Amino acid sequence: MYEFLIWMLQLMCVVFCFGFLVLAMSGVLAGFIVLVDWVNIRLHLGRLERKRK
């Protein structure tokens, strides 16, 4: 019985760690995409302002 509980605990730990890792990676990816989008928008607005002058 104790072996089963320990095994379940280890499994939960692994699942939790894996989920946290996936969440962290997706957060980093989303932040990177937002940053790239922001830079592209800034460059685009800069070009429009230069054309207007």
C-alpha distance matrix in Angstrom:
0.0 3.8 5.4 5.2 6.4 8.8 9.9 10.7 12.5 14.4 15.4 16.6 18.5 20.1 21.1 22.5 24.4 25.7 26.8 28.5 30.2 31.5 32.7 34.5 36.1 37.3 38.7 40.6 41.9 43.0 44.7 46.4 47.7 49.0 50.7 52.4 53.5 55.0 56.8 58.2 59.4 61.1 62.8 64.0 65.3 67.1 68.8 69.9 71.4 73.2 74.7 75.9 77.8
3.8 0.0 3.8 5.3 5.0 6.1 8.5 9.8 10.5 12.2 14.1 15.2 16.4 18.3 19.8 20.8 22.3 24.1 25.4 26.7 28.4 30.0 31.2 32.6 34.4 35.9 37.0 38.7 40.3 41.6 43.0 44.7 46.2 47.5 49.0 50.7 52.0 53.3 55.1 56.7 57.9 59.3 61.1 62.5 63.8 65.3 67.2 68.4 69.7 71.5 73.1 74.4 76.1
5.4 3.8 0.0 3.8 5.5 5.1 6.0 8.6 9.8 10.5 12.1 14.2 15.2 16.4 18.2 19.7 20.9 22.3 24.0 25.5 26.7 28.4 29.9 31.3 32.7 34.3 35.8 37.2 38.6 40.2 41.7 43.1 44.6 46.2 47.6 49.1 50.6 52.0 53.6 55.1 56.6 58.1 59.6 61.0 62.5 64.0 65.7 67.0 68.5 70.1 71.7 73.1 74.9
5.2 5.3 3.8 0.0 3.8 5.5 5.0 6.1 8.6 9.8 10.4 12.2 14.1 15.2 16.3 18.1 19.8 20.8 22.1 24.0 25.5 26.7 28.1 29.9 31.3 32.5 34.1 35.9 37.0 38.4 40.2 41.7 42.9 44.4 46.1 47.6 48.8 50.3 52.1 53.4 54.8 56.4 58.1 59.2 60.7 62.4 64.0 65.2 66.8 68.6 69.9 71.3 73.2
6.4 5.0 5.5 3.8 0.0 3.8 5.4 5.0 6.1 8.6 9.8 10.5 12.2 14.2 15.2 16.2 18.1 19.8 20.8 22.2 24.1 25.5 26.5 28.2 30.0 31.2 32.4 34.3 35.8 36.9 38.5 40.2 41.6 42.8 44.5 46.2 47.4 48.7 50.6 52.1 53.2 54.8 56.6 57.8 59.1 60.8 62.6 63.7 65.1 67.0 68.5 69.7 71.5
8.8 6.1 5.1 5.5 3.8 0.0 3.8 5.4 5.0 6.2 8.6 9.8 10.4 12.3 14.2 15.1 16.3 18.2 19.7 20.8 22.3 24.2 25.4 26.7 28.4 30.0 31.2 32.7 34.3 35.8 37.1 38.7 40.3 41.7 43.0 44.8 46.2 47.5 49.1 50.8 52.1 53.5 55.2 56.6 58.0 59.4 61.3 62.6 63.9 65.6 67.3 68.6 70.3
9.9 8.5 6.0 5.0 5.4 3.8 0.0 3.8 5.4 5.1 6.1 8.6 9.8 10.5 12.2 14.1 15.2 16.3 18.1 19.8 20.9 22.4 24.0 25.5 26.8 28.4 29.9 31.4 32.7 34.2 35.9 37.2 38.7 40.3 41.8 43.2 44.6 46.2 47.8 49.1 50.6 52.2 53.7 55.0 56.6 58.1 59.7 61.1 62.6 64.3 65.7 67.2 69.0
10.7 9.8 8.6 6.1 5.0 5.4 3.8 0.0 3.8 5.4 5.0 6.1 8.5 9.8 10.4 12.0 14.1 15.1 16.2 18.0 19.7 20.8 22.1 24.0 25.5 26.6 28.1 30.0 31.2 32.4 34.2 35.8 37.0 38.4 40.1 41.7 42.8 44.3 46.2 47.5 48.8 50.4 52.2 53.3 54.7 56.4 58.1 59.3 60.7 62.6 64.0 65.3 67.2
12.5 10.5 9.8 8.6 6.1 5.0 5.4 3.8 0.0 3.8 5.4 5.1 6.1 8.6 9.9 10.4 12.1 14.1 15.1 16.2 18.1 19.8 20.8 22.2 24.1 25.5 26.6 28.3 29.9 31.1 32.5 34.3 35.8 37.0 38.5 40.3 41.6 42.8 44.7 46.3 47.5 48.9 50.7 52.0 53.3 54.9 56.8 58.0 59.3 61.1 62.7 63.9 65.7
14.4 12.2 10.5 9.8 8.6 6.2 5.1 5.4 3.8 0.0 3.8 5.5 5.0 6.2 8.6 9.8 10.4 12.1 14.0 15.2 16.3 18.2 19.7 20.8 22.3 24.1 25.4 26.8 28.3 29.9 31.3 32.7 34.4 35.9 37.2 38.8 40.3 41.7 43.2 44.8 46.2 47.6 49.2 50.7 52.1 53.6 55.3 56.7 58.1 59.7 61.3 62.7 64.4
15.4 14.1 12.1 10.4 9.8 8.6 6.1 5.0 5.4 3.8 0.0 3.8 5.4 5.1 6.1 8.5 9.8 10.4 12.1 14.1 15.2 16.3 18.1 19.8 20.9 22.3 24.0 25.6 26.7 28.2 30.0 31.3 32.6 34.3 35.8 37.2 38.6 40.2 41.8 43.1 44.6 46.2 47.8 49.0 50.5 52.2 53.7 55.0 56.6 58.3 59.7 61.1 63.0
16.6 15.2 14.2 12.2 10.5 9.8 8.6 6.1 5.1 5.5 3.8 0.0 3.8 5.5 5.1 5.9 8.4 9.7 10.3 12.0 14.0 15.1 16.1 18.0 19.7 20.8 22.1 24.0 25.4 26.5 28.1 29.9 31.2 32.4 34.1 35.8 36.9 38.3 40.2 41.7 42.8 44.4 46.2 47.4 48.7 50.4 52.2 53.3 54.7 56.6 58.1 59.3 61.2
18.5 16.4 15.2 14.1 12.2 10.4 9.8 8.5 6.1 5.0 5.4 3.8 0.0 3.8 5.5 5.1 6.0 8.5 9.8 10.4 12.1 14.1 15.1 16.2 18.1 19.8 20.8 22.3 24.1 25.4 26.7 28.3 30.0 31.3 32.6 34.4 35.9 37.1 38.7 40.4 41.7 43.1 44.8 46.2 47.6 49.0 50.9 52.2 53.5 55.2 56.9 58.2 59.8
20.1 18.3 16.4 15.2 14.2 12.3 10.5 9.8 8.6 6.2 5.1 5.5 3.8 0.0 3.8 5.5 5.1 6.0 8.4 9.8 10.4 12.1 14.0 15.2 16.3 18.1 19.7 20.9 22.2 24.0 25.5 26.8 28.3 30.0 31.3 32.7 34.3 35.8 37.3 38.7 40.3 41.8 43.3 44.7 46.3 47.7 49.3 50.8 52.2 53.8 55.3 56.8 58.6
21.1 19.8 18.2 16.3 15.2 14.2 12.2 10.4 9.9 8.6 6.1 5.1 5.5 3.8 0.0 3.8 5.5 5.1 6.0 8.5 9.8 10.4 12.0 14.0 15.2 16.3 18.0 19.8 20.8 22.1 24.0 25.5 26.6 28.2 29.9 31.3 32.5 34.2 35.9 37.2 38.5 40.2 41.8 43.0 44.5 46.2 47.8 49.0 50.6 52.3 53.7 55.1 57.0
22.5 20.8 19.7 18.1 16.2 15.1 14.1 12.0 10.4 9.8 8.5 5.9 5.1 5.5 3.8 0.0 3.8 5.5 5.1 6.1 8.5 9.9 10.4 12.1 14.1 15.3 16.2 18.2 19.8 20.8 22.3 24.1 25.5 26.7 28.3 30.1 31.3 32.5 34.4 36.0 37.1 38.6 40.4 41.7 42.9 44.6 46.4 47.6 48.9 50.8 52.3 53.5 55.3
24.4 22.3 20.9 19.8 18.1 16.3 15.2 14.1 12.1 10.4 9.8 8.4 6.0 5.1 5.5 3.8 0.0 3.8 5.5 5.1 6.1 8.6 9.8 10.4 12.2 14.2 15.1 16.4 18.2 19.8 20.9 22.4 24.2 25.6 26.8 28.5 30.1 31.3 32.8 34.5 36.0 37.2 38.9 40.4 41.8 43.2 45.0 46.4 47.7 49.3 51.0 52.4 54.0
25.7 24.1 22.3 20.8 19.8 18.2 16.3 15.1 14.1 12.1 10.4 9.7 8.5 6.0 5.1 5.5 3.8 0.0 3.8 5.4 5.0 6.2 8.5 9.8 10.5 12.2 14.1 15.3 16.3 18.1 19.8 21.0 22.4 24.2 25.6 26.9 28.4 30.0 31.5 32.8 34.4 36.0 37.4 38.7 40.4 41.9 43.4 44.9 46.4 48.0 49.4 51.0 52.8
26.8 25.4 24.0 22.1 20.8 19.7 18.1 16.2 15.1 14.0 12.1 10.3 9.8 8.4 6.0 5.1 5.5 3.8 0.0 3.8 5.4 5.1 6.1 8.5 9.8 10.5 12.1 14.2 15.2 16.2 18.1 19.8 20.9 22.3 24.1 25.6 26.7 28.2 30.1 31.4 32.6 34.3 36.0 37.1 38.6 40.3 41.9 43.1 44.6 46.4 47.8 49.1 51.1
28.5 26.7 25.5 24.0 22.2 20.8 19.8 18.0 16.2 15.2 14.1 12.0 10.4 9.8 8.5 6.1 5.1 5.4 3.8 0.0 3.8 5.5 5.0 6.1 8.5 9.9 10.4 12.2 14.1 15.1 16.3 18.2 19.8 20.9 22.3 24.2 25.5 26.6 28.4 30.1 31.3 32.7 34.5 35.9 37.1 38.7 40.6 41.8 43.1 44.9 46.5 47.7 49.5
30.2 28.4 26.7 25.5 24.1 22.3 20.9 19.7 18.1 16.3 15.2 14.0 12.1 10.4 9.8 8.5 6.1 5.0 5.4 3.8 0.0 3.8 5.4 5.1 6.1 8.6 9.8 10.5 12.2 14.1 15.3 16.4 18.3 19.9 20.9 22.5 24.2 25.5 26.9 28.5 30.1 31.5 32.9 34.5 36.0 37.3 39.0 40.6 41.9 43.5 45.1 46.6 48.2
31.5 30.0 28.4 26.7 25.5 24.2 22.4 20.8 19.8 18.2 16.3 15.1 14.1 12.1 10.4 9.9 8.6 6.2 5.1 5.5 3.8 0.0 3.8 5.5 5.1 6.1 8.5 9.9 10.4 12.0 14.1 15.2 16.3 18.1 19.7 20.9 22.3 24.0 25.6 26.8 28.3 30.0 31.5 32.7 34.3 35.9 37.4 38.8 40.4 42.0 43.4 44.9 46.8
32.7 31.2 29.9 28.1 26.5 25.4 24.0 22.1 20.8 19.7 18.1 16.1 15.1 14.0 12.0 10.4 9.8 8.5 6.1 5.0 5.4 3.8 0.0 3.8 5.5 5.2 6.1 8.6 9.8 10.4 12.1 14.1 15.2 16.3 18.1 19.9 20.9 22.2 24.2 25.6 26.7 28.3 30.2 31.3 32.6 34.3 36.1 37.2 38.6 40.5 42.0 43.2 45.1
34.5 32.6 31.3 29.9 28.2 26.7 25.5 24.0 22.2 20.8 19.8 18.0 16.2 15.2 14.0 12.1 10.4 9.8 8.5 6.1 5.1 5.5 3.8 0.0 3.8 5.5 5.0 6.2 8.6 9.9 10.5 12.3 14.2 15.3 16.4 18.3 19.9 20.9 22.5 24.3 25.7 26.8 28.6 30.2 31.4 32.8 34.7 36.1 37.3 39.0 40.7 42.0 43.6
36.1 34.4 32.7 31.3 30.0 28.4 26.8 25.5 24.1 22.3 20.9 19.7 18.1 16.3 15.2 14.1 12.2 10.5 9.8 8.5 6.1 5.1 5.5 3.8 0.0 3.8 5.4 5.1 6.1 8.6 9.8 10.5 12.3 14.2 15.2 16.4 18.3 19.8 21.0 22.5 24.3 25.7 27.0 28.5 30.2 31.5 33.0 34.6 36.1 37.5 39.1 40.7 42.4
37.3 35.9 34.3 32.5 31.2 30.0 28.4 26.6 25.5 24.1 22.3 20.8 19.8 18.1 16.3 15.3 14.2 12.2 10.5 9.9 8.6 6.1 5.2 5.5 3.8 0.0 3.8 5.4 4.9 6.0 8.5 9.7 10.4 12.1 14.0 15.2 16.3 18.1 19.8 20.9 22.3 24.1 25.6 26.7 28.3 30.0 31.5 32.7 34.4 36.1 37.4 38.8 40.8
38.7 37.0 35.8 34.1 32.4 31.2 29.9 28.1 26.6 25.4 24.0 22.1 20.8 19.7 18.0 16.2 15.1 14.1 12.1 10.4 9.8 8.5 6.1 5.0 5.4 3.8 0.0 3.8 5.4 5.1 6.1 8.5 9.9 10.5 12.2 14.2 15.3 16.3 18.3 19.9 21.0 22.4 24.3 25.6 26.8 28.4 30.3 31.5 32.7 34.6 36.2 37.4 39.1
40.6 38.7 37.2 35.9 34.3 32.7 31.4 30.0 28.3 26.8 25.6 24.0 22.3 20.9 19.8 18.2 16.4 15.3 14.2 12.2 10.5 9.9 8.6 6.2 5.1 5.4 3.8 0.0 3.8 5.5 5.1 6.1 8.6 9.9 10.4 12.3 14.2 15.2 16.4 18.3 19.9 21.0 22.5 24.2 25.6 26.8 28.7 30.3 31.5 33.0 34.7 36.2 37.7
41.9 40.3 38.6 37.0 35.8 34.3 32.7 31.2 29.9 28.3 26.7 25.4 24.1 22.2 20.8 19.8 18.2 16.3 15.2 14.1 12.2 10.4 9.8 8.6 6.1 4.9 5.4 3.8 0.0 3.8 5.4 5.1 6.2 8.6 9.8 10.6 12.2 14.1 15.3 16.5 18.3 19.9 21.1 22.5 24.3 25.7 27.1 28.7 30.3 31.7 33.1 34.8 36.6
43.0 41.6 40.2 38.4 36.9 35.8 34.2 32.4 31.1 29.9 28.2 26.5 25.4 24.0 22.1 20.8 19.8 18.1 16.2 15.1 14.1 12.0 10.4 9.9 8.6 6.0 5.1 5.5 3.8 0.0 3.8 5.4 5.1 6.2 8.5 9.9 10.5 12.1 14.2 15.3 16.4 18.3 20.0 20.9 22.4 24.2 25.8 26.9 28.5 30.3 31.6 32.9 34.9
44.7 43.0 41.7 40.2 38.5 37.1 35.9 34.2 32.5 31.3 30.0 28.1 26.7 25.5 24.0 22.3 20.9 19.8 18.1 16.3 15.3 14.1 12.1 10.5 9.8 8.5 6.1 5.1 5.4 3.8 0.0 3.8 5.5 5.1 6.1 8.6 9.8 10.4 12.2 14.2 15.2 16.4 18.3 19.8 20.9 22.3 24.4 25.7 26.8 28.6 30.3 31.5 33.2
46.4 44.7 43.1 41.7 40.2 38.7 37.2 35.8 34.3 32.7 31.3 29.9 28.3 26.8 25.5 24.1 22.4 21.0 19.8 18.2 16.4 15.2 14.1 12.3 10.5 9.7 8.5 6.1 5.1 5.4 3.8 0.0 3.8 5.5 5.0 6.2 8.6 9.8 10.6 12.3 14.2 15.3 16.5 18.3 19.9 21.0 22.7 24.4 25.8 27.1 28.8 30.4 32.0
47.7 46.2 44.6 42.9 41.6 40.3 38.7 37.0 35.8 34.4 32.6 31.2 30.0 28.3 26.6 25.5 24.2 22.4 20.9 19.8 18.3 16.3 15.2 14.2 12.3 10.4 9.9 8.6 6.2 5.1 5.5 3.8 0.0 3.8 5.4 5.1 6.1 8.5 9.9 10.5 12.2 14.2 15.4 16.4 18.3 19.9 21.2 22.5 24.3 25.8 27.1 28.7 30.7
49.0 47.5 46.2 44.4 42.8 41.7 40.3 38.4 37.0 35.9 34.3 32.4 31.3 30.0 28.2 26.7 25.6 24.2 22.3 20.9 19.9 18.1 16.3 15.3 14.2 12.1 10.5 9.9 8.6 6.2 5.1 5.5 3.8 0.0 3.8 5.5 5.0 6.0 8.6 9.8 10.4 12.2 14.2 15.2 16.3 18.1 19.9 20.9 22.3 24.3 25.7 26.9 28.8
50.7 49.0 47.6 46.1 44.5 43.0 41.8 40.1 38.5 37.2 35.8 34.1 32.6 31.3 29.9 28.3 26.8 25.6 24.1 22.3 20.9 19.7 18.1 16.4 15.2 14.0 12.2 10.4 9.8 8.5 6.1 5.0 5.4 3.8 0.0 3.8 5.4 5.1 6.2 8.6 9.9 10.5 12.3 14.2 15.3 16.4 18.4 20.0 21.1 22.6 24.5 25.9 27.3
52.4 50.7 49.1 47.6 46.2 44.8 43.2 41.7 40.3 38.8 37.2 35.8 34.4 32.7 31.3 30.1 28.5 26.9 25.6 24.2 22.5 20.9 19.9 18.3 16.4 15.2 14.2 12.3 10.6 9.9 8.6 6.2 5.1 5.5 3.8 0.0 3.8 5.4 5.2 6.2 8.6 9.9 10.6 12.2 14.3 15.3 16.6 18.5 20.0 21.2 22.7 24.6 26.2
53.5 52.0 50.6 48.8 47.4 46.2 44.6 42.8 41.6 40.3 38.6 36.9 35.9 34.3 32.5 31.3 30.1 28.4 26.7 25.5 24.2 22.3 20.9 19.9 18.3 16.3 15.3 14.2 12.2 10.5 9.8 8.6 6.1 5.0 5.4 3.8 0.0 3.8 5.5 5.1 6.2 8.6 9.9 10.5 12.2 14.1 15.4 16.5 18.3 20.0 21.2 22.7 24.7
55.0 53.3 52.0 50.3 48.7 47.5 46.2 44.3 42.8 41.7 40.2 38.3 37.1 35.8 34.2 32.5 31.3 30.0 28.2 26.6 25.5 24.0 22.2 20.9 19.8 18.1 16.3 15.2 14.1 12.1 10.4 9.8 8.5 6.0 5.1 5.4 3.8 0.0 3.8 5.5 5.1 6.2 8.6 9.8 10.5 12.2 14.3 15.3 16.4 18.4 20.0 21.1 22.9
56.8 55.1 53.6 52.1 50.6 49.1 47.8 46.2 44.7 43.2 41.8 40.2 38.7 37.3 35.9 34.4 32.8 31.5 30.1 28.4 26.9 25.6 24.2 22.5 21.0 19.8 18.3 16.4 15.3 14.2 12.2 10.6 9.9 8.6 6.2 5.2 5.5 3.8 0.0 3.8 5.5 5.1 6.2 8.6 9.9 10.5 12.4 14.3 15.3 16.5 18.5 20.1 21.4
58.2 56.7 55.1 53.4 52.1 50.8 49.1 47.5 46.3 44.8 43.1 41.7 40.4 38.7 37.2 36.0 34.5 32.8 31.4 30.1 28.5 26.8 25.6 24.3 22.5 20.9 19.9 18.3 16.5 15.3 14.2 12.3 10.5 9.8 8.6 6.2 5.1 5.5 3.8 0.0 3.8 5.5 5.1 6.1 8.6 9.8 10.6 12.4 14.3 15.4 16.6 18.6 20.4
59.4 57.9 56.6 54.8 53.2 52.1 50.6 48.8 47.5 46.2 44.6 42.8 41.7 40.3 38.5 37.1 36.0 34.4 32.6 31.3 30.1 28.3 26.7 25.7 24.3 22.3 21.0 19.9 18.3 16.4 15.2 14.2 12.2 10.4 9.9 8.6 6.2 5.1 5.5 3.8 0.0 3.8 5.5 5.0 6.1 8.5 9.8 10.5 12.2 14.2 15.3 16.6 18.7
61.1 59.3 58.1 56.4 54.8 53.5 52.2 50.4 48.9 47.6 46.2 44.4 43.1 41.8 40.2 38.6 37.2 36.0 34.3 32.7 31.5 30.0 28.3 26.8 25.7 24.1 22.4 21.0 19.9 18.3 16.4 15.3 14.2 12.2 10.5 9.9 8.6 6.2 5.1 5.5 3.8 0.0 3.8 5.4 5.2 6.1 8.6 9.9 10.5 12.3 14.3 15.4 16.8
62.8 61.1 59.6 58.1 56.6 55.2 53.7 52.2 50.7 49.2 47.8 46.2 44.8 43.3 41.8 40.4 38.9 37.4 36.0 34.5 32.9 31.5 30.2 28.6 27.0 25.6 24.3 22.5 21.1 20.0 18.3 16.5 15.4 14.2 12.3 10.6 9.9 8.6 6.2 5.1 5.5 3.8 0.0 3.8 5.5 5.0 6.2 8.7 9.9 10.6 12.4 14.4 15.7
64.0 62.5 61.0 59.2 57.8 56.6 55.0 53.3 52.0 50.7 49.0 47.4 46.2 44.7 43.0 41.7 40.4 38.7 37.1 35.9 34.5 32.7 31.3 30.2 28.5 26.7 25.6 24.2 22.5 20.9 19.8 18.3 16.4 15.2 14.2 12.2 10.5 9.8 8.6 6.1 5.0 5.4 3.8 0.0 3.8 5.4 5.2 6.3 8.8 10.0 10.7 12.6 14.7
65.3 63.8 62.5 60.7 59.1 58.0 56.6 54.7 53.3 52.1 50.5 48.7 47.6 46.3 44.5 42.9 41.8 40.4 38.6 37.1 36.0 34.3 32.6 31.4 30.2 28.3 26.8 25.6 24.3 22.4 20.9 19.9 18.3 16.3 15.3 14.3 12.2 10.5 9.9 8.6 6.1 5.2 5.5 3.8 0.0 3.8 5.4 5.0 6.2 8.6 9.9 10.6 12.6
67.1 65.3 64.0 62.4 60.8 59.4 58.1 56.4 54.9 53.6 52.2 50.4 49.0 47.7 46.2 44.6 43.2 41.9 40.3 38.7 37.3 35.9 34.3 32.8 31.5 30.0 28.4 26.8 25.7 24.2 22.3 21.0 19.9 18.1 16.4 15.3 14.1 12.2 10.5 9.8 8.5 6.1 5.0 5.4 3.8 0.0 3.8 5.5 5.2 6.3 8.7 10.0 11.0
68.8 67.2 65.7 64.0 62.6 61.3 59.7 58.1 56.8 55.3 53.7 52.2 50.9 49.3 47.8 46.4 45.0 43.4 41.9 40.6 39.0 37.4 36.1 34.7 33.0 31.5 30.3 28.7 27.1 25.8 24.4 22.7 21.2 19.9 18.4 16.6 15.4 14.3 12.4 10.6 9.8 8.6 6.2 5.2 5.4 3.8 0.0 3.8 5.5 5.1 6.2 8.7 10.2
69.9 68.4 67.0 65.2 63.7 62.6 61.1 59.3 58.0 56.7 55.0 53.3 52.2 50.8 49.0 47.6 46.4 44.9 43.1 41.8 40.6 38.8 37.2 36.1 34.6 32.7 31.5 30.3 28.7 26.9 25.7 24.4 22.5 20.9 20.0 18.5 16.5 15.3 14.3 12.4 10.5 9.9 8.7 6.3 5.0 5.5 3.8 0.0 3.8 5.5 5.1 6.3 8.9
71.4 69.7 68.5 66.8 65.1 63.9 62.6 60.7 59.3 58.1 56.6 54.7 53.5 52.2 50.6 48.9 47.7 46.4 44.6 43.1 41.9 40.4 38.6 37.3 36.1 34.4 32.7 31.5 30.3 28.5 26.8 25.8 24.3 22.3 21.1 20.0 18.3 16.4 15.3 14.3 12.2 10.5 9.9 8.8 6.2 5.2 5.5 3.8 0.0 3.8 5.4 5.1 6.5
73.2 71.5 70.1 68.6 67.0 65.6 64.3 62.6 61.1 59.7 58.3 56.6 55.2 53.8 52.3 50.8 49.3 48.0 46.4 44.9 43.5 42.0 40.5 39.0 37.5 36.1 34.6 33.0 31.7 30.3 28.6 27.1 25.8 24.3 22.6 21.2 20.0 18.4 16.5 15.4 14.2 12.3 10.6 10.0 8.6 6.3 5.1 5.5 3.8 0.0 3.8 5.5 5.4
74.7 73.1 71.7 69.9 68.5 67.3 65.7 64.0 62.7 61.3 59.7 58.1 56.9 55.3 53.7 52.3 51.0 49.4 47.8 46.5 45.1 43.4 42.0 40.7 39.1 37.4 36.2 34.7 33.1 31.6 30.3 28.8 27.1 25.7 24.5 22.7 21.2 20.0 18.5 16.6 15.3 14.3 12.4 10.7 9.9 8.7 6.2 5.1 5.4 3.8 0.0 3.8 5.6
75.9 74.4 73.1 71.3 69.7 68.6 67.2 65.3 63.9 62.7 61.1 59.3 58.2 56.8 55.1 53.5 52.4 51.0 49.1 47.7 46.6 44.9 43.2 42.0 40.7 38.8 37.4 36.2 34.8 32.9 31.5 30.4 28.7 26.9 25.9 24.6 22.7 21.1 20.1 18.6 16.6 15.4 14.4 12.6 10.6 10.0 8.7 6.3 5.1 5.5 3.8 0.0 3.8
77.8 76.1 74.9 73.2 71.5 70.3 69.0 67.2 65.7 64.4 63.0 61.2 59.8 58.6 57.0 55.3 54.0 52.8 51.1 49.5 48.2 46.8 45.1 43.6 42.4 40.8 39.1 37.7 36.6 34.9 33.2 32.0 30.7 28.8 27.3 26.2 24.7 22.9 21.4 20.4 18.7 16.8 15.7 14.7 12.6 11.0 10.2 8.9 6.5 5.4 5.6 3.8 0.0
